[in-house]
Amino acid sequence: MSLNFPLLLVIAVAVCGLLGLIDLLFLAPRRRAAIATYQGSVTQPEGAVIERLNKEPLLVEYGKSFFPVLFIVLVLRSFLVEPFQIPSGSMKPTLEVGDFILVNKFSYGIRLPVIDKKVIEVGDPKRGDVMVFRYPSDPNVNYIKRVVGLPGDQIRYTNDKRLFVNGQAIAEQLVGTEPGTLGSAELYKEKLGEAEHLIRKEMSRYRMPPDQQWTVPAGHYFMMGDNRDNSNDSRFWDDPNIPKELHGMVPDRNIVGKAFAVWMSWPEPKLSHLPNLSRVGLIH
């Protein structure tokens, strides 16, 4: 069972804040009254007694200590920047397994935590953006892919692995080869919108996809991984609980934010393989 971290964070902030409020309104006045009563009953009040009477309950003390830290984390994570780690190779060569990335939470609008309702319009995803979103079939799981289709676009992916948007072939240029899953793989420089980036295609005949075409509905986006033959993306999602015309589409409400930087890489999280900064940089 996956944990709903945003919900847990909101609950923790609320509980800590409530403890502080209870102390401010009820417990602190009682402590001050007890100290005043004690000071009025003796000629020479002892500091140790006053300190004991003024001591906050342990739960309140912890709550008030954690509240500012948790509140800052909640604000940063919900409205500014959220960190993620790349778990798979679906975005190779742009992102590698173990990359730690930063996601801009306000690029596509300010959303309330937990309910993810957009309250302030800021901007919309652009073709070529690398975007984190909640998987339509399981919103508890975060995915990261590249925006290929915008609302209203006609997307076609041919059996010779060419991408067409609104009837126009997306420009690509061969830049090199590398070992593949079932043979060799080729790396291409592709330009989607203003974004120039590398994509990876397996050359094995077993990786030839059928010719397919999609129309992107209003308020939705079509997503693909840069590792074109090793990516579970909009081309393959087929959920019987979702209307057929929405198969493969990411609704605007599922958007988390725009991935913009790699800040650390740790492919094998163990002491013998420490984190490294060799891949630090902006994401294109």
N, C-alpha and C positions, 0 to 999 in steps of 0.2 A: 504493500500500500504506500503510495507516494504522499509525502507530507505537503500540506499547503503552507509553505513558508510565509507568504505575505499575510495570510490570515493569522498565523501564530504570532507574527511580529506585531500586527495591529492589536491583538488581544493582550500581548505582553505590555505594550505601551499604555493601553487602556487601564490594565490592572495596576501598573506602577503609578500612573497618574491619579487613579482613584485612591490609592493608599496615601499619596501625598495630600490629596484634597481632604480626605477624612482626618488626617493629622492636623491640617491647617484649621479646619472648622471645629473639630471636637477634641482631639487628644491634646494638642498644644495648649489650648485654653485651660484644660484640666491640669496640665503640668504647671502652668504659670500660677494657677489658683493654689495648688498644693504648696508651691514654693513660698507664695505670699503668706499662707497660713502658718507654715513652719517658721518663717522669719519673724512673724508677729508673736510667736509663742516662746521664743528664746531670746536671751540678750546677746548671745554671741553665736550666730548661725555657723555651722560647720560647712566648709566648702564641699567635703565629700558627700554630705547629705544632700546638699543642693544639687550636686552633679548627678546623684542617683535619682532624685525626683525629676530632674530635667531630661533624663535619658529616654530616647525614643524607643518604642518597641522594635525588636529586631526585624520583623517583617516590614515595618514602615521604613526603617533605616535602609534596608536593601532596596525597597521600592523607589525611594527618593534618590538613591545613588545611581540606580540603573536607568531611571526615566530619561535624563538628558541624553545619555548615550544611545538608548534605543530609539528615542524620538529623532535624533539626527540621522541614524541609520535608516529609519522609516522614510524620512523626507528625501534623503539622497537616493535611496533605492526605488522609491515610488515615482519620483518626479524628475530626477536628474540623470543618474547613471547607475546601471546594475551590472554586476560581473556575471559571466557565464564561463563554463569550460566546454570545449568542443569534444564530444564523446565518440565521434565517428569520422570516417574519411570522406563523407559525401560532398565536402566543399574543397577537396584537394584540387589544385595546388594552392588555392587562396588561403585556406585554413587547414592546419594539420591536427591530427588527434592529440589532445593534451594542451592545445593553445588555450590560454585564458584571455577572454575578450571583454571589452567594455561596450555596453549598449546604451545609446542615447535614448532616454525615456520620453523626451519632449519633442523630438523631431517630428512626430506624426500626431501631436496633440497631447494635452495634459489629461491623464485619466486617473480616476479615483482608485486607490488600492483595493484589492480583493474583488470588488464588483466590476472593475475595469471599465467603468462608464466614462466616455470622453466628455469633459466639461469645458475645455478650451481648445478651439481649433488652432493649430499652428501650421501644419503642412501635411501633404500627402506623400506616400511612397512614390519614388521615381523609378523608372525602368533602369535596372542595373544596380539598385541598392541591395546591400546584404542585410537581410531583415530577420529578426527573431520573432517568432509568433507561436501561439499555442496550437498544437496539432488539432485540426477540426474534429477528428474522430475521438480524441482523448485530450481535452483542454488542460489536463494536469501535466501533459508532456510538452516541453518546449522544443521547437525545431528551429534550425537556421538554414536558410536557402537564399537564393538571389531572386529579386523581383524581375520576372520576364514579361508578364502580361498585366496591363492596367485595365480598369473597367472599360468595357467596350471593345477591347482588342480581339483580333482573330489570331490565334496561335496555331502553328503547324510544326510538327516535328517529323521529319521524313525517315524512311528506312535506311538512308545513307547518312543519317545523323546530322542533318542540317536543320537549323532553326529558322523559321520564318515568322515575322510579326507583321500582321496586316498586309500579307502578300509579298513583303520585302525580305529577302534573305539577309540574315545578320552577318555582317562582315567578320571573317576570321582569317588568320594567317598562321601557318604552321611555323612553330619556333623550335621544336625539338621532339625527341622520343625518350621513353624510359620503359623499364620493365612493367608489364601489365599483369593482371590477374590470370589471364589465359593466353599469354603471349606478350605482345608489346602494346604500349599505349603511346598516343601522340598528344603533345601539348600545343594548343592553339591560343593565339591572342585574339580575343573577341571584344567587340565594342557594342555595349547595350546602352542606349541613351548617351550620357556623358561618361559612363564608366568603361574604362579599358581594363581588362583583367585576363587571366589565363583560365582556360578550361582544359579538361582532360577527357580523352576518348579512348576506350579500349578498341583495338583493331581486330580482335577475334571475331570470326563469323558467327559465333554463338551469342554475340552481344548485339546483333542487328535487331533494332526495334521495328514494330509495324508502323506504317505511315498513319499518323493520327492528327486530328484537328479539334480545337476547342474554341468556344466563344466565352470571353470573360464577362460575367454579369456585373451589373452596377454594384458598387460597394464591395467588390471582391478582387482578389489578386491571384495570378498564376505564378507559382514558384518552381524553380529548378535548382539542383545542386550543380556546382562547377565540375564535379566529378561525374560526368553525364551518364556513365554506364554503371555507376555504383552509388546511386542516390534514390532514396524513397521520397519522391516528390509529387507534384501535381499531376504528372503523367500517369501515376499508378494508383492513386487513392480511389477506392471504390467502396464506399460505405453504404450499405443498404438502408441505413437510418437517415441518410441525407438525400434530398431530391436529386435525381440523375443529372439535371442541368447544373447542379452545384458540385458534382464530383470533381475533386482535385482543386477546388477553389478555397482560398483563405479569406474569410470575411473580415472586414475592417475591425470588428469588435475583438478579434483574436490577436491583433497586432500587439507586440510587446515593445519593440523599438528598433532603431537602426544600429547595427554593429559598426563601430568606427575605428577600433584599435585593438591590437594584440599587446598586452602588457606583461605577459610571462608565458613560458611554455614548460610543461611538465608532462611529457608523454607517458612516463612510467613513475607514478608517485610512490617511490620507495627510497630508502636512504642511499642505496647504491647508484641511483639516478636522480640527482638533485635538479631543482628547477633551473632554467637558464633564460637568458635575455636575448638569445640570438635572433629570435623572430619578432622582437618588439618593433612596432610600427603601425602606421595607419592601414586600414583595410580598404582595398579598391575593388 
